[in-house]
Amino acid sequence: MDVDAEVDVAIVGAGPAGTSTALHLARFCPALAGSTILIERSAHPRSKLCGGGLVNDVDVLLHNLGLDVGDVPHADAAWANLHYQGRGLRMRLGDIAFHVVRRADLDAWLASRVRDCGIRIRENTLVTNIERTAEGVILETSTGRIRARAVVGADGSKGMVRRMIPGEERRPVARLVEVVTPPRPPKGLTVDDALFEFRNISEGIQGYSWSFPMRTDGELMRNWGIYDSRLVGTSETGSLVNYLKEELARHGLDIADYRVEGHPIRLFMPGAELSTERIILAGDSAGADPLLGEGISLAIGYGELAARALVDGFSSGDLAFAGYTRSVHRSPMGRSLRRRHLAARMIYGLRSSFPQRLIWWRIKPLLRTFIRRGVFSWAVPTVHSKSVSFPPSGPLQPVQGV
Ligand SMILES: Cc1cc2nc3c(=O)[nH]c(=O)nc-3n(C[C@H](O)[C@H](O)[C@H](O)COP(=O)(O)OP(=O)(O)OC[C@H]3O[C@@H](n4cnc5c(N)ncnc54)[C@H](O)[C@@H]3O)c2cc1C
């Protein structure tokens, strides 16, 4: 079959999962990174619907790559307030609760760092079809046909690469909607407080509504939204927008004054396969956090694991990636994801208000410790290790036409 370009690795999607995979490849194995291409349907900076909350694990993961997230314009949420019906737990992870970025800024910054490493990003290129052949994987794109020896599906929750993995369509899909408003904080909180309000669990929402400070073009604003994991069966709820409307009204805002946008998130499931021959998934495509819908730190974490799997696969000549799912599950990130899955099933399965009050009002020290140590803080700081010399078994495929 005629192709326009031939590469060792094609990464579909240049969000945090795709750029992290590329950046980790550049660190672990520059030669393999040199025959890697990222394919992105839009062009950076591109907008992406997201609360933009970056937890402490993002700092650690990027620091391991020699990057400082402080270089991206951001606001800091000084405290996170986890409430049920207006009261609950106040906590932070270190000096602050988390950073808040605009995704257009974060993703464009990561893409620039990828280009700094000499890795090509082919933007404005939509992957429309994927086919596995004896020689590799053929990607049909809007700008030509690419053959890759291995493909990373980092194309997000609505992506197409994951459809190559048998059984993956059974994973739950959470729904989210959000609005951006002027910076007025929720009642009783300050401008740099973040709020997570879990009151709607009792009405069948398997999640929470949020309010984060954020910065847009240097100006302080607020991001409000609602997350419904739909993990425990299907939520018997109506429009998410109505719940968000009620939450905004409680804080003196009228949703009609703002633009409401929604997007799904594909969730992590402990039993789900994340790879098949020549193909591995990373980021939302593999599954985000079922408890909080958090996915940026995980996308970056998946990128590291995907890069390790690629280096191992190309070094051994075995591109079946049979051990990738297990390596994700056994990693500190995978263990955190399994705990989050369990916690989400327990908390969102208990609809009556008595257990919810117990969780958010009474067992605060336990909850705080679980969130600090069981949910977050899984990323391990590393001293920069030497890169792998590659390949031990033969010359690289030439990279053409990219
Ligand atoms: C409303 C909302 C609020 C959120 N808030 C937070 C939060 O505060 N903190 C947090 O950590 N997480 C949050 N998340 C989750 C977070 O946005 C995701 O987990 C994160 O974006 C996953 O990164 P990714 O790289 O896997 O996917 P994406 O960021 O979705 O990137 C995928 C990329 O692939 C490209 N692509 C897709 N299909 C193709 C194709 N066929 N061909 C070429 N390119 C393609 C897309 O254009 C995109 O650039 C939120 C999500 C939503 C919807």
The ligand as a Gaussian input file, in Angstrom:
#p B3LYP/6-31G(d) Opt

LIG

0 1
 C      -15.633000      20.231000      31.449000
 C      -14.370000      19.513000      31.816000
 C      -13.629000      19.938000      32.910000
 C      -12.429000      19.288000      33.256000
 N      -11.695000      19.760000      34.291000
 C      -10.520000      19.175000      34.601000
 C       -9.680000      19.725000      35.611000
 O       -9.976000      20.762000      36.210000
 N       -8.507000      19.105000      35.889000
 C       -8.122000      17.968000      35.235000
 O       -7.063000      17.419000      35.549000
 N       -8.898000      17.418000      34.261000
 C      -10.067000      18.014000      33.913000
 N      -10.824000      17.516000      32.903000
 C      -10.333000      16.317000      32.185000
 C       -9.240000      16.719000      31.190000
 O       -9.713000      17.724000      30.324000
 C       -8.813000      15.505000      30.371000
 O       -8.576000      14.424000      31.242000
 C       -7.564000      15.797000      29.549000
 O       -7.841000      16.741000      28.557000
 C       -7.055000      14.497000      28.892000
 O       -5.970000      14.802000      28.050000
 P       -5.730000      13.940000      26.720000
 O       -4.452000      14.413000      26.150000
 O       -5.912000      12.511000      27.011000
 O       -6.948000      14.320000      25.755000
 P       -7.324000      15.709000      25.081000
 O       -6.888000      16.825000      25.914000
 O       -8.773000      15.588000      24.752000
 O       -6.470000      15.734000      23.750000
 C       -6.779000      14.899000      22.674000
 C       -6.244000      15.559000      21.398000
 O       -6.451000      14.672000      20.314000
 C       -6.908000      15.423000      19.192000
 N       -7.660000      14.477000      18.348000
 C       -8.803000      13.837000      18.677000
 N       -9.196000      13.041000      17.663000
 C       -8.267000      13.184000      16.685000
 C       -8.121000      12.620000      15.385000
 N       -8.996000      11.736000      14.884000
 N       -7.061000      13.003000      14.612000
 C       -6.131000      13.897000      15.096000
 N       -6.238000      14.458000      16.346000
 C       -7.279000      14.099000      17.111000
 C       -7.761000      16.527000      19.790000
 O       -7.876000      17.622000      18.915000
 C       -6.976000      16.847000      21.059000
 O       -6.041000      17.893000      20.852000
 C      -12.012000      18.138000      32.523000
 C      -12.758000      17.710000      31.430000
 C      -13.920000      18.374000      31.069000
 C      -14.707000      17.893000      29.878000

